[in-house]
Amino acid sequence: MTFEIFLVFVLSYISGSIPFGLILAKIFLNKDLRKIGSKNIGATNALRSGNKIIAILTLILDAAKGGLPILIVNYYFPNLIYLSGLAAFLGHIFPVWLKFVGGKGVATYLGILLALSFKFGLIFCVSWIIIAYITKYSSLSSIISTFLIFLFSFLENNFELNSYFFISFVLILYTHKQNIIKLKNRTEDKIKL
């Protein structure tokens, strides 16, 4: 069992740590996302590069790198799906290849969410879109939507699921700490929908 835990954690982490936004922007735009906008490697900052296609591809691939390990692990080691999700999530936020400085994890979280529960994935997407439409803040939409998923998870009466969503919410808060300060100071950048 120890080997399975190690294998699931390492492979899920490696999957999550692939910096698709950084790779796509470098290949197709000859730009380093770490030097643009928020200096983040995720989809929102890829959008700031001026290329919507790169942003959409980053979103899809970052979601896939979180969801795919869950689907594979669910087939072979279903009791380790939450470990797989956490490892992929940590891989995106703290990738070893980028000196443990990665993205904010929202797209990867969404991929994990969809793989764990399509219903929760749908709730997240709808709430994110509504909040983003009203406020124009991607960060606020991500934080509130992640918190809503944590609250909705109690309907399932599953301690592991609740724990996973609580940890995910805390990590999303952590990755958005600068955004929270900017929101408080009213200096946060708005998104164009």
N, C-alpha and C positions, 0 to 999 in steps of 0.2 A: 504493500500500500504506500510506503514511503517513496518508492521509486515513481509510482503513478502520480503522486502529489508533486514531486519534483519535476517530472516530465510535463505535466499539465501547466504548472506555473511558468516554467522556462519557455515553452513553446508559445503559450498565450502572451507572455510578456514580449517576446521577440515579435510576434505578429503586431501587437499594439504599438510597438516602438518604431515601426516603419514610418518615417516622416514624409508622407505622400505630398503634402502641400509644398514642403521645401524642395522635394525632388521635381515635382511638376513645374513649379515656378522657375527653377534653375534650367531645366531642359527646354521649356517652351518660351519662356520670357527672358531668360538669362538674368533673373533677379533673385536676390536672396531675401526671403520673407523676413528674416531676422533683422533686416535693415529697412523695413517698410512699415509704416503705420504703427501698430502696437508691438511690432517685432515678434509676433506670435506666428507659429507654423501652421495654424489651423485655417479652416475654411473662411471664417469672417475676415481674417487678415489677408487671405488670398484674394478675397473680393476687393480689398483696398489696393491690390496690385493693378486694378483696372481691367481685369479679365474675368468675366462672369463664368466662362467655360471652365477655367482653371479652378475657380471657387467651387463650382458644382461638382467637378471631378474629385476635388479634395474632400468635399463633404461625403460623397458616395464611398470613396475608398477608405476614409477614416472610419466611417460607419461599418464598412465591411470588415475592416481589420479587428473590430471589436466583436462583431456578430459571428463571423466565421469560426473562430475558436470555440465559441459556445456551442454551435451546431455540431462541430466535430466531437467535442468533449461529451456532449449530451448523448451521443451515439455509443461511445466507448466507456466513459466513466460518468454516468449521469449524476452521481453524488458529488461531483467536483465542479459542477457548472458555475457556482458562485465564485469559487477560487479562480476559475478560468476568466470570468468576467472582471474580477478585481485585478488580476495580473495584466490583462490586456489594457485595462484602464490606466494602471500604473505605468505600463510601458509607454503609453502615449504622453502622459504627463511628465515622466522621468525617463526619457530614452537614454540608454547607455551611450549610444552613438553621438549624442549631442551634449555630452557632459551633464546629463540628467536635467536638461532644461528643454522641456517640450511644449506642447499645446495645453489648452485649457480643458480639453477632454470632452466637450459637449457632443461632437459628432460621434466619437468613439462610444460614449455613453449611450447615445441613441441607438447605435448598432447593437450593443449589448442588450439594451432594453427590448428592442424588436425581437431579438433571438430568444430572450427569456419569456416575453409576453407581448404578443402583437397588440393586445388591448392597451397595455400600459404605454407601448410605443405610440399608439394612436392618440392617447390622452396627452402625452408629452407634446407631440407635434401640434395638436389643436391648441393647447394652452400656450405654447411658445408663439405660434402665429398670432393669436389674439392679443397677447401681451405685447408682442413686438409691434403689431399694427397700432395699438393704442399709445404705447410709450416711445416707440422708435429706438429702444435700447436692447441690443442683442444680449448683453450681459444680464440685465434684469430679467429678461424673458427666460434665460437659461437657469438662473438661480431659482426663480419662483416655480418654474415648471418642474425642476428637479425636486423641490420641496413638496410639490403637489403629488408627485409619484410616490415619494416616501409616505405621505399621508394615506394615499389610496392603497398602498401595499398592505395596510393593516386590515383591509377587507378580506385579504387572502388567508389571514391567520397562519402565517408561515414565518417562524422566527428567523430562519436563514435568509429568506427573501427580505424581510423587514430590516435585518442587520445589514445586508448588502446595500439596500437603498439608503440606509442611514449613512453608511461609510461613503457611498457615492456622493450624497448631498454634502457631507463635510469636505470631501475632496473638491467638489465644484466650488464651494465657498472659498476654499484655500486658493484655488487657481484664479479666482476672481477677486482676490483681496484688493488689488489696485483699482479694479473697476468699481468696487464698493466705495472706496475712498472718493473716486471721481464722481460717482453718483451722488454721494453726500455733498460734495463741493459743487455739484452741477457743472462739472467740466467733462463728463463722459461724452464720447463721440456717439452721435446718433447714426442709425443705419438708414439706407434708402431702400425702401421696399417697392 
